[in-house]
């Protein structure tokens, strides 16, 4: 579900993944990037969000000791 949210609102999905500081910084960069590039930089933020979501899931598995 969070991966789908990352396509539409990458900063929100990063926040849900448990990275509030990164989410705020991403939001502050994401808005001007969308305005000035016309959306051409949006895939970069989607990839960042997917990477951070995957990283938080992997860290959760490692903490549980599987």
N, C-alpha and C positions, 0 to 999 in steps of 0.2 A: 504493500500500500504506500509506503514511504517513497519507494522508487517512482511511482506514478506521480506523487506530489512533487517530486524533484523536477519533473518535466515542466510543471506549471509554475511553481514557486520554490526555486532552489533554496533561498534563505530560510524559509519556513521549514523545509524538510531537514536542513542542517540543524536548526534549533530543536526539532523533535528528536533528532539523533543524539542530542545531548552535548552539543557544542555551541553554547550561547554566545561566547565572544566571537568566534569565527562567523556565526550567523549574522551578528550585528555588522561586522566588518564587510562581509559579503553583501549584505543589503545596501550598505553605503556605497559600495562600488558598483553593484548590479543596476541600480536605478539610473545613474548617469550613463552607464555603458549601454543600456537599452535605448535611452533617449538619443545619444550621439551616434551610435552605430546602426540604429534602426533594427536591432535585434540580432545582428550578426555575431555578437559575443555571447548570446544566450546558451549555445551548446557548451561553451567552456564552463559555465556555471553549473550546468546539468552534470557534466562529468565530475566536477569538484564535489557536488552533492552526492553523487553515486559512490564516489570513492570514500567519502566520510561516513556514509551510511554503512557501507561494507566494512569499513574499519571498526566502527562501533559494534557491529554484529560479531566480528571476529574477536574483538576484545572481550565481549560478553561471554563467548564460548570459552576463551582462555581462562577467564576468572572462574567459571564453573568447573573447570578441570576436565573437560571432555577430551 
